[in-house]
């Protein structure tokens, strides 16, 4: 069982876990988010996934998987595929190793004239020495996909247990156990609980009347000595119901309406080490509400140095034309474990379609770049039908609420939740989460999002050096040398609809060597080497050496001719860097290697 499906492990902040995604997103940033692959190798043959190192695929989502398109899995450079199966068969039992309760194929949309089914596989696919997945056939051009995976610079895959244990955990829906106490919530601040000492909230349950104004009651929760609440969100958002109460039966949240009341519980653990305060703010003038509330608190056995505080951060307001909606922008280290979103009063098209753009550790380009808002939440083809799953759900069905009229679906708020139990989105020095609204940020709507994360204030890395290759002084200072030729590129940086146009001078090395020296913190626990490069050409297969020792392959295989500039991070484990104040870097390639600048984090 992968440890993050054990909710109790969620607060533990791991090191050396790089979270990534490949997807069929439109490289031109319009809305043709299907049939786009990393690169082509022959007619009707494309590479969907390519990582030469050590890693593990955590989840695979696909819409319109064809019976006529074939997937081939090549592990560790093998010439013969270990698995050969159709895209459709991947989710429908063609491969016994990838079949089980963690791999489903279900109808999850209402779009006219479309087969609104998608597959979701959460059965892990680990690899120690590389994995390449090839897709063949004309029908592959119709497929939407995203693959979430982790890479491990130290070559160790953090897995526990068997597939059977994983599936047992996956299907375990909890039931509330908290003892409820009655409270009357009046105007302004209302104290629920103050507790001195340490502990872990394992369950938080509330029972309220169905007809209260959900967004006018705000949780205000502080852990330890924080003057700013770590949880500051509408009460309903914590329970994945941002607009109104609905029945939910999921791995993280359960909710049941009965006799005019709703009882709802959240099971995300919330550790504290010296103090806990829980309060609710009533924003409705002259109104009071009777509620029942309770928590289950257990002993805290977490190591404080490696444990993140639970945060729930809410944003709401109107969308801005041609600008991504910002879900959150957080400093420090941690990982994102969930999202709740609602869209209200839509004008200009469907609510969803917009792709997520997650910028990790200060990268200028999104490391996670998706195919549509409904796809974040593991549905397909908005408007989506109501569904619950351990990792995601659509809380209500706006299509049925609009009398099965597609245009009337916009008259009702849509509500989603996503829990990244398959792969918490890790960051070591900050993260920025954006999402488009509508296909190209063209919709006017009122958005509400809450982001759930575990984090600490202090980052693991800070910038210790920077090389600007257009500067002769910078090249000289860092002893930069390249076998390739200098060239200037004027193009857009891959980021969002308003991507800046850059004009940068760098080097293109076609078979040869690049070398330079960088400064690092002597007390480092590993180093991140970030490179701005040209992804209009393939940059795969460059070997990286540090002080003469081979570290790994810097593989940048995504092709995008519309937004050529992008960042790529290469992680150097501590065994090559610890105790050193400078590193001699040597990079060799048999193919093409482009570079314009380097940022060093240590």
C-alpha positions as CSV (number, residue, x, y, z in Angstrom):
1,X,0.0,0.0,0.0
2,X,1.4,3.4,-1.0
3,X,1.7,5.2,2.3
4,X,-0.4,8.3,1.3
5,X,-3.6,6.1,1.0
6,X,-3.1,5.8,4.7
7,X,-4.6,9.1,5.8
8,X,-2.5,9.1,9.0
9,X,0.6,9.5,6.9
10,X,-0.6,12.6,5.1
11,X,1.0,15.1,7.5
12,X,4.5,13.6,7.1
13,X,6.5,15.7,4.6
14,X,8.8,13.5,2.6
15,X,12.1,14.5,0.9
16,X,13.4,13.7,-2.5
17,X,9.9,13.1,-4.0
18,X,9.5,15.0,-7.3
19,X,5.9,15.1,-8.5
20,X,5.2,15.4,-12.2
21,X,2.5,15.0,-14.8
22,X,2.3,14.4,-18.5
23,X,-0.9,15.1,-20.4
24,X,-2.5,15.7,-23.8
25,X,-2.9,19.4,-23.1
26,X,-3.0,21.6,-26.2
27,X,0.5,22.9,-26.8
28,X,-0.9,26.0,-28.4
29,X,-3.0,26.7,-25.3
30,X,-6.3,26.7,-27.0
31,X,-8.7,23.8,-26.3
32,X,-7.6,20.9,-28.4
33,X,-6.6,18.8,-25.4
34,X,-6.6,15.5,-27.1
35,X,-4.2,13.4,-29.2
36,X,-1.2,15.4,-28.1
37,X,1.8,13.3,-27.0
38,X,5.4,13.9,-25.9
39,X,6.8,13.2,-29.3
40,X,6.3,11.0,-32.4
41,X,8.6,8.2,-33.4
42,X,6.8,7.0,-36.6
43,X,3.5,7.4,-38.4
44,X,0.7,6.7,-36.0
45,X,3.2,5.9,-33.3
46,X,3.8,8.3,-30.4
47,X,5.4,8.3,-26.9
48,X,3.0,9.0,-24.1
49,X,5.4,8.6,-21.2
50,X,9.2,8.6,-21.0
51,X,11.3,8.6,-17.9
52,X,14.8,7.1,-18.0
53,X,15.2,7.1,-14.2
54,X,13.7,5.7,-11.0
55,X,10.0,6.5,-10.4
56,X,6.4,5.3,-10.0
57,X,3.2,6.1,-12.0
58,X,0.6,7.0,-9.4
59,X,-2.5,7.4,-11.5
60,X,-3.6,7.3,-15.1
61,X,-6.8,9.1,-16.3
62,X,-8.1,8.8,-19.9
63,X,-11.2,9.8,-21.8
64,X,-12.2,8.2,-25.2
65,X,-9.7,5.3,-24.8
66,X,-10.0,3.3,-28.1
67,X,-10.1,-0.5,-28.6
68,X,-8.0,0.0,-31.8
69,X,-5.2,2.0,-30.3
70,X,-2.4,0.0,-28.6
71,X,-0.3,0.7,-25.5
72,X,3.1,-0.9,-25.1
73,X,5.1,-0.7,-21.8
74,X,8.9,-0.9,-22.0
75,X,10.7,-1.2,-18.7
76,X,14.4,-0.5,-18.2
77,X,15.3,-0.2,-21.9
78,X,13.8,-3.6,-22.8
79,X,13.4,-4.2,-26.5
80,X,10.2,-6.2,-26.0
81,X,7.2,-4.6,-24.2
82,X,6.3,-6.2,-20.9
83,X,2.6,-5.2,-21.4
84,X,0.8,-4.8,-24.7
85,X,-2.9,-3.9,-24.5
86,X,-5.5,-1.5,-26.0
87,X,-6.2,1.8,-24.5
88,X,-9.7,0.6,-23.7
89,X,-8.4,-2.7,-22.4
90,X,-6.1,-1.0,-20.0
91,X,-9.2,0.0,-17.9
92,X,-11.2,-3.1,-18.7
93,X,-9.2,-6.1,-17.6
94,X,-6.8,-7.0,-20.4
95,X,-3.8,-6.9,-18.0
96,X,-4.3,-8.9,-14.7
97,X,-1.5,-6.9,-13.0
98,X,-3.4,-3.7,-13.6
99,X,-6.9,-4.9,-12.9
100,X,-8.8,-4.4,-9.6
101,X,-10.8,-2.1,-7.6
102,X,-8.3,0.7,-8.1
103,X,-8.9,0.7,-11.9
104,X,-12.3,1.7,-13.1
105,X,-14.1,2.8,-16.3
106,X,-17.3,4.7,-15.8
107,X,-19.7,7.2,-17.4
108,X,-19.1,10.6,-15.8
109,X,-20.4,13.2,-18.2
110,X,-23.5,14.4,-20.2
111,X,-22.0,16.1,-23.2
112,X,-24.2,15.7,-26.3
113,X,-23.0,13.3,-29.0
114,X,-20.1,12.1,-26.9
115,X,-19.3,8.8,-25.3
116,X,-18.9,10.3,-21.8
117,X,-16.8,7.6,-20.1
118,X,-13.4,7.8,-18.6
119,X,-10.9,5.4,-17.0
120,X,-9.1,6.0,-13.7
121,X,-6.3,3.7,-12.7
122,X,-4.6,4.1,-9.2
123,X,-2.7,0.9,-9.3
124,X,0.9,1.8,-9.0
125,X,3.4,1.1,-11.8
126,X,6.9,1.3,-10.3
127,X,10.1,1.3,-12.4
128,X,13.7,1.3,-11.3
129,X,15.7,2.0,-14.5
130,X,13.3,3.8,-16.8
131,X,9.9,3.3,-18.4
132,X,8.6,4.2,-21.8
133,X,5.0,3.9,-22.9
134,X,4.3,3.9,-26.7
135,X,0.8,4.3,-28.2
136,X,0.1,3.0,-31.8
137,X,-2.8,3.3,-34.2
138,X,-4.9,6.0,-35.9
139,X,-7.5,6.0,-33.1
140,X,-4.9,7.3,-30.6
141,X,-5.5,10.8,-31.9
142,X,-8.9,11.0,-30.2
143,X,-7.6,10.2,-26.7
144,X,-7.5,12.6,-23.7
145,X,-5.1,11.6,-20.9
146,X,-3.1,12.7,-17.9
147,X,-0.5,10.5,-16.1
148,X,0.6,11.6,-12.6
149,X,4.0,10.2,-11.4
150,X,6.9,10.6,-9.1
151,X,10.6,10.4,-9.7
152,X,13.2,9.6,-7.1
153,X,16.7,11.0,-7.5
154,X,18.1,8.7,-4.9
155,X,16.9,5.6,-6.8
156,X,14.6,4.3,-3.9
157,X,10.9,3.7,-4.5
158,X,8.9,4.4,-1.3
159,X,6.3,1.6,-1.5
160,X,4.8,-0.6,1.2
161,X,2.6,-3.7,1.2
162,X,0.7,-5.5,-1.5
163,X,-1.9,-4.7,-4.1
164,X,-4.5,-6.6,-1.9
165,X,-3.7,-4.3,1.1
166,X,-3.9,-1.3,-1.2
167,X,-7.3,-2.3,-2.5
168,X,-8.7,-3.0,1.0
169,X,-7.6,0.5,2.0
170,X,-9.0,2.0,-1.2
171,X,-12.5,0.6,-0.6
172,X,-12.7,1.5,3.1
173,X,-15.3,4.2,3.6
174,X,-15.2,5.5,7.2
175,X,-18.1,6.1,9.5
176,X,-18.4,9.0,12.0
177,X,-17.5,8.3,15.6
178,X,-17.3,11.8,17.2
179,X,-19.5,12.6,20.2
180,X,-21.5,15.7,19.2
181,X,-22.2,18.6,21.5
182,X,-24.8,21.3,21.0
183,X,-23.8,25.0,20.2
184,X,-25.7,28.1,19.4
185,X,-23.8,30.2,16.9
186,X,-24.5,33.9,17.2
187,X,-23.2,36.9,15.3
188,X,-19.3,37.3,15.1
189,X,-16.9,34.9,16.8
190,X,-18.1,31.7,18.6
191,X,-15.7,29.5,20.5
192,X,-16.1,25.7,20.1
193,X,-12.9,24.4,21.7
194,X,-9.6,25.3,23.3
195,X,-7.2,22.5,24.2
196,X,-3.8,22.7,25.8
197,X,-1.3,20.0,25.0
198,X,-0.7,17.9,21.9
199,X,-2.9,15.6,19.8
200,X,-4.2,14.8,16.4
201,X,-7.7,15.5,15.1
202,X,-8.7,12.3,13.3
203,X,-12.3,13.3,12.6
204,X,-14.3,16.5,12.6
205,X,-18.1,16.2,12.4
206,X,-20.9,18.7,12.3
207,X,-24.7,18.4,12.2
208,X,-26.7,21.4,11.0
209,X,-30.0,22.2,9.4
210,X,-30.0,21.9,5.6
211,X,-31.3,25.4,5.1
212,X,-28.6,27.5,6.7
213,X,-26.5,29.9,4.6
214,X,-23.4,27.8,4.1
215,X,-21.0,30.4,3.0
216,X,-21.8,32.7,6.0
217,X,-20.3,30.4,8.6
218,X,-16.5,30.3,8.7
219,X,-14.2,27.9,10.5
220,X,-11.4,29.6,12.4
221,X,-8.9,27.0,13.6
222,X,-5.4,27.7,15.0
223,X,-2.8,25.0,15.8
224,X,-0.2,25.7,18.5
225,X,0.9,29.4,18.8
226,X,-0.1,30.6,15.4
227,X,-1.8,34.0,15.5
228,X,-3.1,33.4,11.9
229,X,-5.5,30.5,11.6
230,X,-4.3,27.6,9.5
231,X,-7.9,26.8,8.7
232,X,-9.9,29.8,7.5
233,X,-12.6,28.6,5.2
234,X,-16.4,28.3,5.0
235,X,-17.7,25.5,7.2
236,X,-19.1,23.7,4.1
237,X,-15.8,23.8,2.2
238,X,-14.0,21.7,4.7
239,X,-16.7,19.0,4.0
240,X,-16.5,19.4,0.2
241,X,-19.9,21.0,-0.2
242,X,-19.2,24.7,-1.1
243,X,-22.8,25.7,-2.2
244,X,-25.2,23.3,-0.5
245,X,-25.4,20.1,1.4
246,X,-25.5,16.8,-0.6
247,X,-24.9,13.2,0.3
248,X,-21.2,12.1,-0.1
249,X,-19.7,8.7,0.6
250,X,-16.0,9.0,0.0
251,X,-12.7,8.1,1.6
252,X,-12.1,11.5,3.1
253,X,-15.5,13.1,3.6
254,X,-18.9,11.5,4.3
255,X,-22.2,13.4,4.4
256,X,-25.8,12.3,5.0
257,X,-29.0,14.3,4.8
258,X,-31.9,13.2,7.0
259,X,-35.1,14.8,8.3
260,X,-34.0,18.3,7.4
261,X,-30.6,18.0,8.9
262,X,-27.2,17.0,7.5
263,X,-24.4,15.2,9.3
264,X,-21.0,15.5,7.7
265,X,-17.5,14.4,8.6
266,X,-14.0,15.1,7.5
267,X,-11.2,12.6,8.2
268,X,-8.1,14.5,7.2
269,X,-5.7,14.3,10.2
270,X,-4.8,17.6,11.8
271,X,-1.8,17.3,14.2
272,X,-0.9,20.0,16.9
273,X,1.9,20.0,19.4
274,X,1.0,22.5,22.2
275,X,-2.5,24.0,21.6
276,X,-5.7,23.7,19.6
277,X,-8.4,26.4,19.1
278,X,-11.6,25.8,17.1
279,X,-14.1,28.6,16.5
280,X,-16.8,29.5,14.0
281,X,-17.5,33.0,12.7
282,X,-21.1,33.9,11.9
283,X,-21.3,36.6,9.2
284,X,-25.1,36.9,9.1
285,X,-26.3,39.9,11.0
286,X,-29.1,39.1,13.5
287,X,-29.1,35.4,12.8
288,X,-28.2,32.5,15.1
289,X,-27.9,28.8,14.3
290,X,-28.1,25.7,16.5
291,X,-25.5,23.1,15.5
292,X,-24.0,20.0,16.9
293,X,-20.2,19.6,16.6
294,X,-17.6,17.1,17.7
295,X,-14.1,15.9,17.1
296,X,-12.1,12.7,17.6
297,X,-8.7,13.5,19.1
298,X,-5.9,10.9,19.4
299,X,-2.4,10.9,20.7
300,X,0.2,12.8,18.6
301,X,3.1,10.5,17.7
302,X,4.4,12.7,14.8
303,X,8.0,14.0,14.6
304,X,7.4,17.8,14.6
305,X,10.5,18.5,12.4
306,X,9.0,16.4,9.5
307,X,5.3,17.2,10.0
308,X,3.3,19.8,8.3
309,X,0.4,21.7,9.8
310,X,-3.0,21.2,8.0
311,X,-4.1,24.3,6.1
312,X,-7.4,25.1,4.4
313,X,-7.1,28.3,2.3
314,X,-10.1,29.7,0.5
315,X,-10.4,32.2,-2.4
316,X,-13.6,33.5,-3.9
317,X,-14.7,36.1,-6.4
318,X,-15.3,36.9,-10.1
319,X,-13.0,35.5,-12.7
320,X,-10.9,37.9,-14.8
321,X,-10.9,37.7,-18.6
322,X,-7.9,35.9,-20.0
323,X,-6.2,35.5,-16.6
324,X,-6.0,32.1,-14.8
325,X,-7.9,31.8,-11.5
326,X,-5.4,31.6,-8.7
327,X,-6.2,28.7,-6.2
328,X,-3.3,29.5,-3.9
329,X,0.3,30.7,-3.7
330,X,2.1,29.2,-0.8
331,X,5.7,29.5,0.5
332,X,7.8,27.0,2.5
333,X,7.7,23.2,2.0
334,X,4.9,20.8,2.0
335,X,2.4,19.1,-0.2
336,X,-1.1,19.9,-1.6
337,X,-3.6,17.1,-0.7
338,X,-6.9,18.4,-1.9
339,X,-9.1,20.9,-3.7
340,X,-12.8,21.9,-3.4
341,X,-14.3,24.1,-6.2
342,X,-17.6,25.6,-7.1
343,X,-18.5,27.7,-10.2
344,X,-21.6,30.0,-10.0
345,X,-23.4,32.4,-12.4
346,X,-21.5,31.2,-15.5
347,X,-21.6,33.4,-18.7
348,X,-19.7,32.7,-21.9
349,X,-19.7,28.9,-22.2
350,X,-19.3,25.9,-20.0
351,X,-17.9,26.3,-16.5
352,X,-15.1,23.9,-17.0
353,X,-12.7,23.0,-19.8
354,X,-10.0,25.2,-18.2
355,X,-6.6,23.5,-17.6
356,X,-4.7,23.5,-14.3
357,X,-1.3,25.1,-14.2
358,X,0.8,24.2,-11.1
359,X,4.1,26.0,-10.7
360,X,6.4,24.2,-8.2
361,X,9.5,25.6,-6.4
362,X,9.5,28.9,-8.3
363,X,9.5,27.4,-11.8
364,X,8.5,29.8,-14.5
365,X,6.6,27.1,-16.4
366,X,3.8,24.8,-15.0
367,X,5.1,21.4,-14.1
368,X,1.6,20.1,-13.9
369,X,-0.5,21.1,-17.0
370,X,-3.8,19.5,-17.4
371,X,-6.6,18.9,-19.9
372,X,-9.7,20.5,-18.4
373,X,-11.2,21.4,-15.0
374,X,-13.6,18.5,-15.0
375,X,-10.6,16.2,-15.6
376,X,-8.8,17.5,-12.5
377,X,-11.8,16.0,-10.6
378,X,-11.5,12.8,-12.6
379,X,-14.7,13.3,-14.6
380,X,-15.0,14.0,-18.3
381,X,-17.2,16.0,-20.7
382,X,-18.8,18.7,-18.6
383,X,-21.5,18.8,-17.3
384,X,-20.8,15.9,-15.1
385,X,-23.0,13.5,-13.3
386,X,-22.9,13.2,-9.5
387,X,-20.3,10.7,-8.4
388,X,-18.2,9.8,-5.3
389,X,-14.8,8.1,-5.4
390,X,-11.9,7.9,-2.9
391,X,-9.9,10.6,-4.7
392,X,-12.5,12.8,-6.4
393,X,-16.1,13.6,-6.9
394,X,-18.8,15.8,-8.5
395,X,-21.1,16.7,-5.6
396,X,-24.1,17.6,-7.8
397,X,-25.5,17.1,-11.3
398,X,-26.2,20.5,-12.9
399,X,-27.5,18.8,-16.1
400,X,-30.3,17.1,-14.3
401,X,-31.0,20.2,-12.3
402,X,-31.4,22.0,-15.6
403,X,-34.0,19.6,-16.8
404,X,-31.5,17.8,-19.1
405,X,-31.0,21.0,-21.1
406,X,-27.3,21.6,-21.7
407,X,-27.7,25.4,-21.9
408,X,-29.6,25.5,-18.6
409,X,-26.8,23.7,-16.8
410,X,-25.1,27.1,-16.3
411,X,-28.0,28.2,-14.2
412,X,-26.9,26.0,-11.3
413,X,-23.7,26.0,-9.4
414,X,-21.3,23.1,-10.1
415,X,-19.4,21.6,-7.1
416,X,-16.3,19.3,-7.1
417,X,-13.7,17.8,-4.8
418,X,-10.3,16.2,-5.5
419,X,-8.0,14.6,-2.9
420,X,-4.5,13.8,-4.1
421,X,-4.2,10.7,-2.1
422,X,-2.7,9.0,-5.2
423,X,0.1,11.7,-5.3
424,X,0.2,14.7,-3.0
425,X,1.7,17.5,-4.9
426,X,5.1,18.1,-3.2
427,X,7.0,21.3,-3.0
428,X,10.2,22.2,-1.3
429,X,10.3,26.0,-1.7
430,X,6.8,27.2,-2.6
431,X,4.0,26.4,-5.0
432,X,1.5,28.4,-7.1
433,X,-1.7,26.7,-8.3
434,X,-3.7,28.3,-11.1
435,X,-6.6,27.0,-13.3
436,X,-8.1,28.4,-16.4
437,X,-11.9,29.3,-16.4
438,X,-13.5,28.1,-19.5
439,X,-11.4,26.8,-22.4
440,X,-9.2,29.9,-22.7
441,X,-10.1,31.9,-19.6
442,X,-13.0,33.5,-21.5
443,X,-15.8,32.8,-19.0
444,X,-17.3,35.2,-16.5
445,X,-18.2,33.3,-13.3
446,X,-18.0,33.5,-9.6
447,X,-15.4,31.0,-8.4
448,X,-14.8,29.5,-5.0
449,X,-11.9,27.3,-4.3
450,X,-10.4,25.8,-1.1
451,X,-7.0,24.2,-1.2
452,X,-6.0,21.7,1.5
453,X,-2.3,21.3,2.2
454,X,0.2,20.3,4.9
455,X,3.1,22.7,5.1
456,X,5.9,24.3,7.1
457,X,7.0,27.9,6.8
458,X,10.7,27.2,6.2
459,X,11.7,26.1,2.6
460,X,14.2,23.3,2.1
461,X,16.0,25.2,-0.7
462,X,17.2,28.7,-1.4
463,X,18.9,30.2,-4.5
464,X,22.7,30.1,-4.2
465,X,23.8,30.8,-7.8
466,X,22.6,31.9,-11.2
467,X,24.2,31.7,-14.7
468,X,23.0,34.0,-17.5
469,X,24.5,32.7,-20.7
470,X,23.9,35.9,-22.7
471,X,26.4,37.6,-20.3
472,X,30.0,37.0,-21.0
473,X,30.9,38.0,-17.4
474,X,28.5,35.4,-16.0
475,X,29.9,32.7,-18.3
476,X,33.4,33.6,-17.4
477,X,32.6,33.7,-13.6
478,X,31.2,30.2,-13.8
479,X,33.8,28.7,-16.2
480,X,31.0,27.9,-18.7
481,X,32.0,26.1,-21.8
482,X,29.9,24.5,-24.6
483,X,30.8,22.5,-27.7
484,X,27.7,23.9,-29.3
485,X,27.0,27.2,-31.1
486,X,25.6,30.3,-29.7
487,X,22.1,31.2,-30.9
488,X,19.3,33.7,-30.1
489,X,15.7,32.7,-29.7
490,X,12.7,35.1,-29.6
491,X,9.7,33.1,-28.5
492,X,7.1,32.8,-25.7
493,X,7.7,31.2,-22.3
494,X,5.3,28.4,-21.6
495,X,3.1,29.6,-18.7
496,X,-0.4,30.9,-19.4
497,X,-2.6,32.8,-21.9
498,X,-0.5,35.9,-21.3
499,X,2.8,34.2,-21.6
500,X,5.6,36.8,-22.0
501,X,7.7,37.0,-25.2
502,X,11.4,36.4,-24.4
503,X,14.5,37.1,-26.4
504,X,17.3,35.1,-25.0
505,X,20.8,34.1,-26.2
506,X,22.1,30.7,-25.3
507,X,23.7,27.6,-26.8
508,X,22.6,24.6,-28.8
509,X,24.9,21.6,-28.5
510,X,24.4,18.8,-30.9
511,X,26.5,16.0,-29.7
512,X,29.2,17.1,-27.3
513,X,29.8,18.5,-23.8
514,X,28.7,21.5,-21.7
515,X,30.5,22.3,-18.4
516,X,30.3,25.0,-15.7
517,X,30.9,25.5,-12.0
518,X,28.2,26.6,-9.5
519,X,28.1,27.7,-5.9
520,X,26.0,25.8,-3.4
521,X,25.4,26.0,0.4
522,X,28.0,23.9,2.2
523,X,25.3,22.6,4.5
524,X,23.1,21.5,1.7
525,X,21.0,18.4,1.7
526,X,20.9,18.1,-2.1
527,X,20.8,20.6,-5.0
528,X,18.3,21.5,-7.7
529,X,19.7,22.6,-11.0
530,X,17.1,24.5,-13.0
531,X,17.6,25.2,-16.7
532,X,15.8,27.4,-19.2
533,X,15.8,25.6,-22.5
534,X,14.2,25.5,-26.0
535,X,11.5,22.7,-26.1
536,X,10.7,23.3,-29.8
537,X,13.4,20.6,-30.3
538,X,13.9,17.4,-28.3
539,X,16.4,17.6,-25.4
540,X,16.4,14.0,-24.3
541,X,19.2,11.9,-23.0
542,X,21.8,14.3,-21.6
543,X,24.1,12.6,-19.0
544,X,24.9,14.7,-15.9
545,X,28.2,14.4,-14.0
546,X,29.1,16.2,-10.7
547,X,32.8,16.5,-9.8
548,X,33.4,13.6,-12.2
549,X,30.7,11.3,-10.8
550,X,27.8,10.2,-12.9
551,X,24.5,11.3,-11.4
552,X,21.8,10.6,-14.0
553,X,20.1,11.6,-17.2
554,X,18.5,15.0,-17.8
555,X,15.6,14.1,-20.0
556,X,13.4,16.8,-21.5
557,X,11.4,15.1,-24.2
558,X,8.2,17.2,-24.5
559,X,7.9,19.0,-27.8
560,X,6.2,22.4,-28.0
561,X,6.9,24.7,-30.9
562,X,4.2,27.3,-29.9
563,X,5.7,28.1,-26.4
564,X,9.4,27.1,-26.8
565,X,10.9,28.5,-23.6
566,X,10.4,26.4,-20.5
567,X,12.1,25.4,-17.2
568,X,13.4,21.9,-16.3
569,X,14.7,20.9,-12.9
570,X,17.4,18.2,-12.3
571,X,17.8,17.0,-8.8
572,X,21.2,16.1,-7.5
573,X,21.1,13.9,-4.4
574,X,23.0,14.9,-1.2
575,X,25.6,12.1,-1.6
576,X,27.1,14.1,-4.5
577,X,26.8,17.5,-2.9
578,X,27.0,17.4,0.9
579,X,29.7,19.4,2.6
580,X,30.7,21.1,-0.7
581,X,30.5,24.8,-1.4
582,X,30.8,24.5,-5.2
583,X,30.1,21.8,-7.8
584,X,31.8,21.2,-11.2
585,X,29.0,20.2,-13.6
586,X,29.6,18.3,-16.8
587,X,26.8,17.4,-19.2
588,X,27.3,15.2,-22.3
589,X,24.8,14.5,-25.1
590,X,24.6,12.4,-28.2
591,X,21.5,14.5,-29.3
592,X,20.5,18.1,-28.8
593,X,21.0,20.1,-25.7
594,X,19.9,23.7,-25.4
595,X,20.4,26.1,-22.5
596,X,19.9,29.8,-21.8
597,X,20.3,30.2,-18.0
598,X,20.7,28.1,-14.9
599,X,19.3,28.7,-11.4
600,X,20.9,26.8,-8.5
601,X,18.8,25.9,-5.4
602,X,20.5,24.3,-2.5
